[in-house]
């Protein structure tokens, strides 16, 4: 009986996900009809292939990538509120993007990704080195320190953006928005799929890393190597997403926490669920952003700020459990 109920719940969930994807493909400013598409209409096929499908794929991969990045960061720091946007990774990548705009204005999107990745990795390594030297680590110390660190990096980026007159360009690039995602400009996002698949084979190491540096070493885990690989994963995911669609706040914090509340802390068992729920949550936020004031749309960053911020506040009031 219980197996039947579980299978029914899984079936309903799959149907709900499929409905959300179809809704995302159908919502937009251009006239688009599934009936016309199935009938062979060339215009509808062009809209689907060049705009709607790339956007939906990008949304799903971005949501999965940021949720998994938060999962990795929380394991590495043993802190529930650690995520790319609360430990300075996003702001470090922003500095890298600024350097690309100022010193290499003709750099390709892949080049900007590489530059953002380099700065994100360096900035995250620096933060984690400082964190691992702290004599005590409360649930609030690390995110507060990370926010201070991120604000310093963000202030440096904004100062030089103003100095070199690229403030508007940087702000536009950083704004989380999927409206400009089209065929030929999103393919770098497939790296997120490869990273997510690779992370599955690294999951047990992250589960052990949650116990802390000393305990992990006693269990035979090369903690520094895990720290290095995990940081590279987070930095590359953030660089790819930031260079393609901009900043998407709160996903890395709220999704891993919500999943762990229901399914526990084993990274291998929560890996797929974290990626899936992150993807669906961002997809629903994107659909909402396109549906509020049609035919216009508001940046999905704003929607995430409202719904994600509310969930983040609930997590704070609830109190973080030890990672």
C-alpha positions in Angstrom: 0.0 0.0 0.0 2.8 2.4 1.0 4.7 1.5 -2.2 1.6 2.3 -4.3 1.2 5.7 -2.6 4.8 6.5 -3.1 4.6 5.6 -6.8 1.5 7.8 -7.1 3.3 10.7 -5.5 6.2 10.3 -7.9 3.9 10.1 -10.9 2.1 13.3 -9.8 5.4 15.0 -9.2 6.6 14.0 -12.7 3.4 15.3 -14.2 3.7 18.6 -12.3 7.2 19.0 -13.6 6.2 18.3 -17.2 3.3 20.8 -16.8 5.7 23.5 -15.5 8.1 22.9 -18.5 5.2 23.1 -21.0 4.0 26.2 -19.3 7.4 27.8 -19.6 7.6 26.9 -23.3 4.2 28.4 -23.9 4.5 31.7 -22.0 6.1 34.7 -23.8 5.5 37.8 -25.8 5.6 36.2 -29.3 2.5 34.3 -30.4 3.1 30.6 -30.0 0.8 27.6 -30.2 1.6 24.0 -29.5 -1.2 23.0 -31.9 0.4 25.0 -34.7 3.8 23.6 -33.8 2.6 20.0 -34.1 0.9 21.0 -37.3 4.3 21.9 -38.8 4.1 25.7 -38.6 7.6 27.0 -39.4 7.3 30.2 -37.4 6.3 28.4 -34.2 9.1 25.9 -34.7 11.6 28.8 -35.1 10.3 30.4 -31.9 10.6 27.1 -30.0 14.1 26.3 -31.2 15.7 29.8 -31.1 14.1 31.2 -27.9 11.7 29.2 -25.8 13.6 25.9 -25.6 17.0 27.6 -24.9 15.5 29.7 -22.2 13.8 26.8 -20.5 17.0 24.7 -20.6 19.0 27.6 -19.2 16.5 28.2 -16.4 16.6 24.5 -15.4 20.4 24.2 -15.5 20.9 27.5 -13.7 18.6 26.5 -10.9 20.2 23.1 -10.6 23.7 24.5 -10.7 23.2 27.2 -8.0 21.3 24.8 -5.7 24.1 22.2 -5.9 26.7 25.0 -5.4 25.0 25.9 -2.2 25.0 22.2 -1.2 28.8 22.0 -1.8 29.5 25.2 0.0 27.5 24.2 3.0 29.4 20.9 3.2 32.8 22.6 2.9 32.1 25.2 5.6 29.8 23.0 7.9 27.3 25.9 7.8 23.7 25.9 6.8 23.7 29.5 5.5 26.8 29.3 3.3 26.2 29.7 -0.4 28.0 31.4 -3.4 26.2 34.7 -2.7 26.9 34.7 1.1 30.6 33.8 1.0 31.8 36.3 -1.7 32.0 33.9 -4.7 29.5 35.9 -6.7 31.2 39.2 -5.9 34.6 37.8 -6.7 33.3 36.7 -10.1 31.8 40.2 -10.5 35.3 41.7 -10.1 36.5 39.3 -12.8 33.8 40.3 -15.1 34.6 44.0 -14.5 38.3 43.3 -15.4 37.1 41.7 -18.7 34.9 44.8 -19.5 37.7 47.2 -18.8 40.9 45.5 -20.0 39.5 43.0 -22.6 36.3 44.6 -24.0 36.3 42.4 -27.1 36.5 39.2 -25.0 34.1 36.5 -26.0 31.5 35.1 -23.6 33.6 32.0 -23.0 36.6 34.3 -22.2 34.5 36.2 -19.7 33.5 33.0 -18.1 37.1 32.0 -17.8 38.0 35.3 -16.2 35.1 35.2 -13.9 36.0 31.7 -12.9 39.6 32.6 -12.1 38.5 35.5 -9.8 35.7 33.5 -8.2 38.0 30.6 -7.4 40.7 32.9 -6.0 38.2 34.8 -3.9 36.5 31.7 -2.6 39.8 30.1 -1.7 40.8 33.2 0.3 37.5 33.2 2.2 37.7 29.5 3.0 41.3 29.8 4.2 40.2 32.6 6.6 37.2 30.6 7.8 39.2 27.5 8.5 41.5 29.6 10.8 38.6 30.9 12.9 38.7 29.6 16.5 35.0 29.2 16.6 32.3 28.9 13.9 28.7 29.7 14.9 25.9 29.4 12.4 25.8 33.2 12.0 29.5 34.0 12.0 30.4 32.5 8.6 27.5 34.1 6.6 28.0 37.5 8.3 31.7 37.3 7.6 31.0 36.3 4.0 28.5 39.1 3.5 31.1 41.6 4.8 33.7 40.1 2.5 31.3 40.2 -0.5 30.4 43.8 0.2 34.1 44.7 0.2 34.6 43.0 -3.2 31.4 44.5 -4.5 32.5 48.0 -3.4 35.8 47.6 -5.2 34.0 46.5 -8.3 31.6 49.3 -8.2 34.3 51.9 -7.6 36.4 50.8 -10.6 33.2 50.4 -12.7 32.4 54.1 -12.0 36.1 55.1 -12.6 36.1 53.4 -16.0 32.5 54.4 -16.9 31.1 50.9 -17.2 28.7 51.0 -14.3 25.6 50.6 -16.5 27.2 47.7 -18.4 28.1 45.9 -15.2 24.7 46.5 -13.6 22.9 45.2 -16.7 25.1 42.2 -16.9 24.7 41.3 -13.2 20.9 41.6 -13.3 19.4 38.1 -13.2 17.3 38.0 -16.4 16.6 35.3 -19.0 14.9 37.5 -21.6 18.1 37.7 -23.7 18.8 34.0 -23.8 18.6 32.7 -27.4 20.2 30.0 -29.5 23.9 30.5 -29.8 24.3 32.3 -26.5 23.4 29.7 -23.9 25.4 26.6 -24.9 28.0 27.2 -22.2 25.3 26.3 -19.7 25.7 22.6 -20.6 28.8 22.7 -18.5 26.4 22.7 -15.5 25.1 19.4 -16.6 28.6 17.9 -16.7 29.5 19.4 -13.4 26.3 18.1 -11.8 27.0 14.6 -13.1 30.6 14.7 -11.8 29.5 15.9 -8.4 27.5 12.7 -7.9 30.7 10.7 -7.8 32.2 13.2 -5.4 29.2 13.2 -3.1 30.5 10.8 -0.4 33.5 13.0 0.2 31.3 16.0 0.8 29.2 14.0 3.2 32.3 13.2 5.3 33.5 16.8 4.9 30.4 17.9 6.8 31.9 16.5 10.0 34.7 19.1 9.9 38.3 19.1 9.1 39.7 17.1 12.0 37.0 14.4 11.9 37.2 14.1 8.1 41.0 13.6 8.3 40.6 11.0 11.0 38.3 9.1 8.7 41.0 9.2 6.0 39.5 12.0 3.9 42.1 14.3 2.1 40.2 17.4 3.3 42.4 20.0 1.5 41.9 18.2 -1.8 38.1 18.0 -1.2 38.2 21.8 -0.4 40.1 22.5 -3.6 37.8 20.4 -5.9 34.6 21.7 -4.2 35.7 25.3 -4.6 36.5 24.7 -8.3 33.1 23.3 -8.8 31.3 26.2 -7.1 33.4 28.8 -8.9 33.0 27.3 -12.3 29.2 26.9 -11.9 28.9 30.5 -10.6 31.1 31.9 -13.5 29.0 30.1 -16.2 25.7 31.2 -14.7 26.8 34.7 -14.0 28.2 35.2 -17.5 25.1 33.8 -19.1 22.1 35.2 -17.1 23.5 37.3 -14.3 23.0 37.0 -10.5 20.3 34.8 -9.0 20.1 35.3 -5.3 19.0 32.9 -2.4 18.8 29.7 -4.5 22.0 28.3 -3.1 20.9 28.9 0.5 17.2 27.9 0.6 17.0 24.9 -1.7 19.7 22.7 0.0 18.2 23.6 3.4 14.6 22.7 2.4 15.8 19.4 0.8 17.8 18.5 3.9 14.9 19.2 6.2 12.9 16.5 4.4 15.5 14.0 3.2 18.5 14.4 5.5 22.2 15.3 4.9 23.6 12.5 2.9 24.9 14.3 -0.2 24.6 11.3 -2.5 20.9 10.8 -1.7 20.0 14.5 -1.8 22.2 15.4 -4.8 19.5 14.7 -7.4 16.6 16.1 -5.3 18.6 19.3 -4.7 19.2 19.8 -8.4 15.6 19.0 -9.3 14.0 21.3 -6.7 16.4 24.1 -7.5 15.6 23.8 -11.2 11.8 23.7 -10.7 11.8 26.5 -8.2 13.7 28.8 -10.6 11.5 27.7 -13.5 8.3 28.7 -11.6 9.9 32.0 -10.6 10.7 32.6 -14.3 7.2 31.8 -15.4 5.8 34.1 -12.8 8.1 36.9 -13.9 6.7 36.6 -17.5 3.1 36.4 -16.3 2.7 39.3 -14.0 2.6 42.2 -16.5 2.3 40.7 -20.0 3.6 41.3 -22.6 6.4 42.7 -20.4 8.4 40.8 -17.9 10.2 41.6 -14.7 13.7 40.4 -14.0 13.6 36.9 -12.3 16.2 38.3 -9.9 13.4 40.5 -8.4 11.0 37.5 -8.1 13.7 35.5 -6.4 14.4 38.4 -4.1 10.8 38.3 -2.9 10.1 34.6 -2.7 13.6 33.5 -1.9 14.1 36.2 0.6 10.9 35.2 2.4 12.1 31.6 2.6 15.5 32.7 3.7 14.0 34.8 6.5 11.9 31.7 7.6 15.1 29.6 7.7 16.8 32.3 9.8 13.9 32.6 12.3 13.6 28.8 12.4 17.3 28.6 13.4 20.0 26.8 11.5 20.9 23.2 12.4 24.5 22.2 12.4 25.7 21.1 8.9 
